[in-house]
Amino acid sequence: MKQKTAFVCNECGADYRKWQGQCAECKAWNTLSELHLGMSESKRLSRLSGFAGTSDNEIRSLSAIDLHEIPRIVTGMSELDLVLGGGLVSGSCILVGGEPGAGKSTLLLQALCKISQTQSALYVTGEESPQQIAMRADRLGLRSEKLQIMTETSVEKLCFVAEKQRPKILVVDSIQVMHREEISSAPGSVSQVREGAAMLVRFAKKTGTVLILVGHVTKDGSLAGPKVLEHMIDCSLMLESSIGTHFRTLRSQKNRFGAVNELGVFAMTEKGLIEVANPSAIFLQREEEVSSGSVVISIWEGTRPLLVELQSLVDDSHLANPRRVTVGLDQNRLSMLLAVLHRHGGIMMGDQDVFVNIVGGVKVLETSADLALILSVVSSFRDKPIPDDLVVFGEVGLSGEIRPVPNGQERLREAVKHGFRRAIVPAKNTPKKTILGMQVTPVRRLTEAIEALF
């Protein structure tokens, strides 16, 4: 009998009966890959009918479900626990992605060596030999006597061994090299990644094992493999690194057991990844004499505030189309804010090149940096430095109004801890009680903020 196939989009997960150049759902080109299907729906239903009355599952009222909190397994690394939402949850499936060399294997090896002292842990590698893993653990000075390791690329054999060993923590490095015996395509293909991950997820849910999958990323920074892989798992973490720095940021892009966009900061050293307990102090290593265009912003990452430095450079352009370059920010948002500055602030940048950078390699995803970005650009344009004890945050609307942002008081308290004494904030973020040591300037319009500073 001929095996049935479908074509699945790697970007959005939409499936089609035949190949086509463009996905009709997400409009992406050349993203459809062939996927081998299993049994037909009629055969599947007929097989399920044979299990009538033999299942242990039962229908219950939602109010009858036990609501006691599921205990967490602490990894021993506070930054990793923070990103996970407090630790590992039994039966959860976690996907850790990142560029080659970012430190994914190092981070997981460090965490597993600590967890294995109290919980059974199994590290399955398909890319490295056991000798390489042992050499890394020895170089990092880790306690690895209780950590179990296995080299395997077959999902069926892995599940068979794990069924006998019953580890509490199971790490698979990486999902792109694992394969199913019944699928003829090569490891790393859409069929292999999708079906292999599905089998491992079913095993984890059935046995209550914590499953951690390591995934590669493509050249544009997105996770390699079918998009449906991100829908199967409970938590998706991305380990990011910047060229020229030894800092690593671990961000949660999806988390069913904690906050999304939580950020953990590590430093890569000879002893592995070291946690950075106070990231704001790292990103605020400024020069004694602050130059124009530099301002400190308070952003909100997951469940805590973070202070970072934003720098702007405005220079005369000799091009027909002046350049708009951003590092760590959305370039389209910069163009929009420059238009707002021209319309409602009376300052035109149409003949100027504008360069904006977030120091330390941090990526700012929220809109609270709008006001600071505009004031930084104006500071560089007029060559007037911004006071080094000033912190700024606030969203800027298209009509020039300054909109409030969440957790305003927590941002101000974090700034006071680091020695900042003045702040320009949206009027609706003005604290009801005076914060000791902080002079707050509330603004409602963009022109008010520019006048208050310059």
TIDOTOR-541607 format. One record per residue (C-alpha): residue number from 1; x, y, z. Coordinates in pm, whole numbers, m for minus. Example, Ala and Ser with C-alpha at 12.3 -4.5 7.8 and 13.67 -1.06 7.14 Angstrom:
// TIDOTOR-541607
 num     c1     c2     c3
   1   1230   m450    780
   2   1367   m106    714
***
This chain:
// TIDOTOR-541607
 num     c1     c2     c3
   1      0      0      0
   2    130    343    m92
   3    230    555    207
   4     37    880    240
   5    227   1208    250
   6    150   1571    320
   7    343   1894    283
   8    386   2101    600
   9    500   2463    628
  10    807   2502    850
  11    701   2855    951
  12    337   2822   1057
  13    267   2446   1053
  14     m6   2458    785
  15    m34   2139    580
  16   m126   2082    216
  17   m199   1779     m2
  18     61   1874   m263
  19    369   2091   m284
  20    342   2461   m370
  21    591   2743   m373
  22    417   2977   m128
  23    229   2896    192
  24   m124   3032    169
  25   m141   3090    547
  26    179   3282    635
  27    273   3386    276
  28    628   3248    319
  29    811   3111     14
  30    979   2769    m18
  31    893   2657    335
  32    691   2342    254
  33    852   2008    338
  34    724   1657    278
  35    583   1470    578
  36    493   1100    583
  37    157   1030    746
  38     51    732    952
  39   m267    530    926
  40   m585    681    785
  41   m848    830   1012
  42  m1094    545    950
  43   m837    282   1052
  44   m740    494   1351
  45  m1102    512   1470
  46  m1156    139   1415
  47   m848     62   1620
  48   m961    297   1899
  49  m1300    126   1908
  50  m1127   m190   2022
  51  m1019    m16   2340
  52  m1375     76   2442
  53  m1418     19   2813
  54  m1050    m59   2876
  55   m923    296   2936
  56   m848    419   3286
  57   m935    774   3189
  58  m1264    907   3315
  59  m1466   1223   3271
  60  m1472   1439   3582
  61  m1605   1776   3683
  62  m1353   2057   3657
  63  m1418   2158   4018
  64  m1323   1805   4131
  65   m965   1839   4002
  66   m705   1851   4280
  67   m556   2202   4281
  68   m253   2138   4503
  69     57   2299   4356
  70    289   2071   4163
  71    627   2062   4342
  72    919   2212   4153
  73   1259   2055   4102
  74   1523   2319   4174
  75   1816   2313   3932
  76   2062   2481   4168
  77   2105   2775   3926
  78   1890   3067   4039
  79   1885   3243   3701
  80   1773   2924   3525
  81   1507   2863   3790
  82   1385   3221   3745
  83   1340   3179   3368
  84   1165   2844   3419
  85    920   3000   3664
  86   1066   2852   3984
  87   1216   2524   3867
  88   1135   2212   3667
  89    784   2062   3670
  90    734   1684   3649
  91    603   1576   3310
  92    693   1906   3145
  93    868   1935   2808
  94   1128   2209   2766
  95   1294   2317   2442
  96   1631   2497   2468
  97   1749   2667   2149
  98   2045   2882   2057
  99   2323   2943   1808
 100   2623   2708   1790
 101   2868   2792   2067
 102   2617   2984   2278
 103   2656   2736   2565
 104   2342   2519   2552
 105   2522   2192   2630
 106   2737   2358   2894
 107   2436   2508   3071
 108   2244   2180   3074
 109   2549   1978   3182
 110   2605   2213   3476
 111   2239   2194   3578
 112   2222   1814   3542
 113   2533   1757   3751
 114   2372   1955   4033
 115   2030   1792   3995
 116   2178   1440   3981
 117   2292   1474   4342
 118   1927   1446   4453
 119   1736   1324   4141
 120   1806   1058   3878
 121   1917   1223   3553
 122   2002   1087   3207
 123   2195   1285   2945
 124   2144   1150   2591
 125   2382   1288   2330
 126   2373   1221   1960
 127   2632   1479   1853
 128   2918   1427   2099
 129   3092   1121   2237
 130   3079   1033   2609
 131   3450   1118   2629
 132   3382   1473   2511
 133   3110   1518   2771
 134   3334   1376   3043
 135   3621   1605   2942
 136   3392   1909   2959
 137   3261   1810   3302
 138   3617   1759   3428
 139   3731   2093   3285
 140   3442   2272   3456
 141   3505   2095   3786
 142   3155   1944   3806
 143   3041   1660   4031
 144   2945   1406   3765
 145   2967   1075   3954
 146   2586   1034   3970
 147   2500   1162   3622
 148   2411    891   3369
 149   2503    940   3003
 150   2412    755   2684
 151   2494    796   2316
 152   2188    723   2101
 153   2008    865   1798
 154   1713    623   1775
 155   1400    750   1946
 156   1259    398   1990
 157   1575    270   2160
 158   1592    581   2377
 159   1234    538   2499
 160   1299    168   2563
 161   1604    242   2781
 162   1431    531   2957
 163   1131    307   3031
 164   1360     71   3223
 165   1581    333   3391
 166   1296    576   3469
 167   1510    893   3506
 168   1345   1196   3661
 169   1527   1432   3421
 170   1590   1337   3056
 171   1800   1560   2828
 172   1815   1493   2452
 173   2098   1675   2271
 174   1978   1740   2010
 175   1637   1673   1859
 176   1771   1739   1507
 177   1990   1424   1512
 178   1723   1188   1650
 179   1530    966   1411
 180   1236    723   1402
 181   1301    380   1254
 182    971    368   1062
 183   1034    698    880
 184   1265    679    579
 185   1365   1047    562
 186   1699   1169    698
 187   1744   1296   1057
 188   1669   1665   1086
 189   1388   1658    830
 190   1041   1781    914
 191    906   1427    941
 192   1180   1305   1174
 193   1180   1610   1403
 194    803   1622   1429
 195    742   1252   1490
 196   1048   1203   1709
 197    955   1495   1934
 198    593   1376   1951
 199    701   1030   2071
 200    934   1176   2334
 201    665   1416   2456
 202    415   1132   2491
 203    671    934   2691
 204    738   1232   2922
 205    367   1295   2987
 206    302    927   3052
 207    588    871   3297
 208    610   1217   3458
 209    967   1265   3332
 210   1106   1614   3281
 211   1206   1620   2912
 212   1459   1879   2792
 213   1520   1897   2417
 214   1811   2088   2264
 215   1730   2252   1930
 216   1940   2426   1667
 217   1855   2763   1514
 218   1859   2876   1152
 219   2075   3154   1011
 220   1801   3412   1080
 221   1793   3317   1450
 222   1466   3121   1454
 223   1434   2765   1579
 224   1505   2504   1313
 225   1240   2243   1237
 226    863   2254   1197
 227    669   2526   1375
 228    445   2266   1537
 229    742   2162   1751
 230    694   2478   1959
 231    326   2391   2011
 232    408   2044   2147
 233    632   2159   2431
 234    544   2344   2752
 235    839   2580   2770
 236   1063   2729   2500
 237   1393   2888   2605
 238   1640   3071   2379
 239   2004   3116   2480
 240   2144   3419   2300
 241   2498   3555   2274
 242   2646   3867   2119
 243   2970   3888   1925
 244   3251   4037   2131
 245   3097   3977   2474
 246   3109   3686   2717
 247   2757   3747   2847
 248   2470   3512   2761
 249   2100   3587   2798
 250   1843   3311   2848
 251   1491   3422   2752
 252   1164   3230   2784
 253    955   3265   2467
 254    681   3032   2589
 255    615   2902   2940
 256    303   2728   3067
 257    441   2729   3422
 258    585   3080   3450
 259    620   3427   3303
 260    689   3478   2933
 261    988   3693   2827
 262   1162   3627   3158
 263   1533   3699   3123
 264   1828   3528   3289
 265   2184   3656   3248
 266   2500   3444   3256
 267   2870   3507   3198
 268   3078   3252   3006
 269   3402   3180   3192
 270   3661   2903   3214
 271   3441   2739   3478
 272   3132   2741   3255
 273   2831   2969   3275
 274   2830   3183   3589
 275   2506   3346   3701
 276   2483   3725   3704
 277   2269   3804   4009
 278   2249   4178   3937
 279   2229   4227   3558
 280   2163   4602   3583
 281   2506   4659   3736
 282   2667   4476   3443
 283   2487   4671   3173
 284   2547   5008   3343
 285   2926   5016   3325
 286   2934   5370   3188
 287   3222   5610   3140
 288   3290   5870   3408
 289   3218   6149   3159
 290   2887   6070   2988
 291   2872   6183   2625
 292   2572   6315   2439
 293   2320   6060   2314
 294   2355   5829   2615
 295   2059   5765   2846
 296   1958   5493   3091
 297   1621   5325   3044
 298   1425   5096   3275
 299   1273   4799   3093
 300   1062   4516   3232
 301   1184   4163   3167
 302    942   3894   3284
 303    898   3960   3655
 304   1175   4211   3729
 305   1302   4551   3608
 306   1630   4587   3425
 307   1836   4903   3372
 308   2027   4928   3043
 309   2204   5203   2855
 310   2074   5331   2522
 311   2310   5520   2291
 312   2227   5727   1983
 313   2446   5889   1720
 314   2305   6149   1481
 315   2527   6267   1198
 316   2491   6455    868
 317   2399   6221    585
 318   2551   6236    239
 319   2306   5983     99
 320   1976   6037    m80
 321   1811   5811    178
 322   1958   5868    527
 323   2038   5551    718
 324   1834   5425   1013
 325   2031   5156   1196
 326   1931   4989   1524
 327   2098   4721   1734
 328   1870   4568   1998
 329   1563   4768   1892
 330   1301   4755   1618
 331   1418   4958   1318
 332   1063   5029   1202
 333    979   5175   1542
 334   1277   5410   1517
 335   1149   5545   1185
 336    802   5593   1335
 337    936   5778   1640
 338   1147   6008   1423
 339    829   6101   1235
 340    654   6173   1567
 341    952   6387   1675
 342    926   6589   1355
 343    550   6634   1367
 344    500   6699   1740
 345    849   6803   1854
 346    945   7031   1566
 347   1282   6859   1511
 348   1351   6718   1162
 349   1595   6434   1104
 350   1528   6394    732
 351   1888   6480    637
 352   2056   6295    926
 353   2187   5941    969
 354   2054   5794   1296
 355   2224   5503   1472
 356   2081   5351   1793
 357   2240   5081   2008
 358   2148   4897   2330
 359   2471   4845   2525
 360   2552   4490   2631
 361   2369   4305   2355
 362   2028   4318   2523
 363   1721   4314   2298
 364   1445   4552   2402
 365   1107   4415   2299
 366    869   4650   2482
 367    758   5006   2406
 368    875   5162   2734
 369   1198   5266   2558
 370   1018   5508   2321
 371   1064   5823   2527
 372   1425   5744   2612
 373   1504   5678   2246
 374   1365   6016   2136
 375   1546   6206   2413
 376   1869   6023   2328
 377   1837   6117   1960
 378   1769   6482   2048
 379   2067   6480   2287
 380   2301   6360   2014
 381   2151   6598   1755
 382   2201   6902   1982
 383   2525   6763   2133
 384   2394   6815   2486
 385   2467   6532   2734
 386   2187   6388   2947
 387   2257   6390   3327
 388   2414   6063   3439
 389   2173   6030   3736
 390   1861   6040   3516
 391   1647   5740   3417
 392   1372   5758   3153
 393   1085   5534   3048
 394    750   5579   2873
 395    562   5491   2554
 396    513   5757   2288
 397    192   5765   2086
 398    152   5884   1727
 399    m15   6206   1843
 400    279   6292   2067
 401    123   6182   2397
 402    327   5997   2661
 403    147   5678   2757
 404    200   5488   3086
 405    379   5154   3107
 406    324   4865   3352
 407    509   4840   3686
 408    619   5202   3697
 409    694   5212   4071
 410    903   4894   4061
 411   1113   5046   3780
 412   1176   5359   3988
 413   1272   5160   4297
 414   1523   4960   4093
 415   1673   5287   3963
 416   1710   5423   4320
 417   1904   5110   4420
 418   2162   5192   4154
 419   2208   5555   4252
 420   1973   5734   4013
 421   1816   6045   4162
 422   1601   6185   3881
 423   1343   6034   3646
 424   1124   6146   3356
 425    814   5927   3346
 426    458   5938   3204
 427    220   6143   3419
 428      4   5836   3493
 429    311   5652   3623
 430    375   5914   3891
 431    407   5728   4225
 432    134   5803   4478
 433    389   5804   4760
 434    717   5987   4733
 435   1011   5755   4666
 436   1294   5856   4898
 437   1591   5991   4703
 438   1410   6015   4367
 439   1292   6334   4197
 440   1020   6238   3950
 441    923   6464   3658
 442    586   6360   3510
 443    518   6449   3144
 444    206   6419   2929
 445    333   6534   2590
 446    656   6489   2398
 447    723   6863   2399
 448    703   6867   2781
 449    970   6596   2803
 450   1207   6778   2565
 451   1160   7109   2750
 452   1207   6944   3091
 453   1539   6791   2983
 454   1690   7056   2753
***
